[in-house]
Structures are given as structure tokens and as C-alpha cells.
């Protein structure tokens, strides 16, 4: 073992190799239709409440989607619900709220409190001036094809119905 001289450091370097750096974390986001958070099963469309730190008032929102990052932190994208004059001051009545603006940034689940389950289209405006496109076929539609119909099938349909 050397105690003096310039070669002492090279002996230590051989005994203790340089540590290997961990790879940089890559941001990954996972979207989901539902999540389980602190004993509550949340689904898209559920109503949650958020308490404002500044005024202490409770605000309500509907969940539009879920996000989970690489550290397993869960967040929700919200659409705010606006109270009407018929809305109770001390509780939540779904029939008295209308849909409001969509929030751009997701909120962490730790700030949200579950209120009730609701379908994702519950607060959709029924008297909207703009037509909404349904996500799936609704009952009452008649399905047909576009283009000419063969004359034979029309004659068969008419004779069968007489």
C-alpha cells in the first residue's frame, strides 16, 4: 500500500469505480376512463367538489377525464358547473346546475372530493343553439344506405306489406 506519491489516487480509483448515472426520467402520461383513489371509485362524468382556499366556498365540477403521470400522481380534467337561482346554498342538486367552462389544466385528485356519480352527458344543454353530434346512435333513428335501391327489393317490400 502506497502512502506517498502521485500514484495513490489511481489505486483508490481502482478500488472504488465511478457510479453510473441513472437514466433521465421520461414523462409518460396515462389516460383512463376510471380510477380508484383513496377508497373511492371515480368515473368520467362524476361530480366532485373543490373548496377555494381564498374565500372558503365550495365549487362543483364534472370529471372529463383522468391522467396519471410517471410518479403515479392522479389528476382529473374538469368541466365547471354553474349554479342557477334554484341551486341550494348548502348542498348540491344536480338538476339546478348548468354546464360551464372546461378547465385547461388538470387538478390533482387530492384536492377533489367525490359528490355523486352522473353520466358524462348529464349536463349537456338540451336547448343548445348549436347541434351536438351524438357519440353513439340514439334510439329512434332509421338506418338506411346512400345510393340507388334495386327495384326488386322495393317490389318485394311493397308486396310483403300488402
Residue, then its C-alpha position, 0 to 999 in steps of 0.5 A: x500500500x502506497x502512502x506517498x506519491x502521485x500514484x495513490x489516487x489511481x489505486x483508490x480509483x481502482x478500488x472504488x469505480x465511478x457510479x453510473x448515472x441513472x437514466x433521465x426520467x421520461x414523462x409518460x402520461x396515462x389516460x383512463x376512463x376510471x380510477x380508484x383513489x383513496x377508497x373511492x371509485x371515480x368515473x368520467x362524468x362524476x361530480x366532485x367538489x373543490x373548496x377555494x382556499x381564498x374565500x372558503x366556498x365550495x365549487x362543483x365540477x364534472x370529471x372529463x377525464x383522468x391522467x396519471x403521470x410517471x410518479x403515479x400522481x392522479x389528476x382529473x380534467x374538469x368541466x365547471x358547473x354553474x349554479x342557477x337561482x334554484x341551486x341550494x346554498x348548502x348542498x348540491x342538486x344536480x338538476x339546478x346546475x348548468x354546464x360551464x367552462x372546461x378547465x385547461x389544466x388538470x387538478x390533482x385528485x387530492x384536492x377533489x372530493x367525490x359528490x355523486x356519480x352522473x353520466x358524462x352527458x348529464x349536463x349537456x344543454x338540451x336547448x343548445x343553439x348549436x347541434x351536438x353530434x351524438x357519440x353513439x346512435x340514439x334510439x329512434x333513428x332509421x338506418x338506411x344506405x346512400x345510393x340507388x335501391x334495386x327495384x326488386x327489393x322495393x317490389x318485394x317490400x311493397x308486396x310483403x306489406x300488402 
